[in-house]
Amino acid sequence: MKWVTFQRIEDAHFHVMPLDDLRGHFPHDDCWCCPSEDEETPNVMVHHAMDAREAFESGERLPS
C-alpha cells in the first residue's frame, strides 16, 4: 500500500496521505480523516486511511 508526501505552498506542514484509499484525502488539517501531527516530526501531519492499512503495516492485523 502506498503513501504520498505533499506540501502546499501556503502551508508549513507536510502531509503524509494514503494513495488509493477508499475515500480521497485533502492536504489540509481539516481533512475528513482527522490527521494527527507526527510525534517525532512536529511539522508532519499523518492522515489516517479508511481501509485500515496502518493496522496491517504495523502487524496489528493480518490479511484474511
SULUR-V390111 format. One line per field, one symbol per residue. psi: psi as a letter, one per 40 degrees, with the letter a starting at -180 (. if undefined). burial: I if it has 16 or more other C-alpha atoms within 10 Angstrom, else O. A space follows every 50 residues. Layout:
psi=???
burial=???
//
This chain:
psi=hiiihihideheiihhihifidiiihgidfidegiihhddgdehhhihhd efdddddeedhii.
burial=OOOOOIOOOOOOIIIIIIOOIOOOIOIIIOOOIOIOIOOOOOOIIIIIIO OOIOOOOOOOOOOO
//
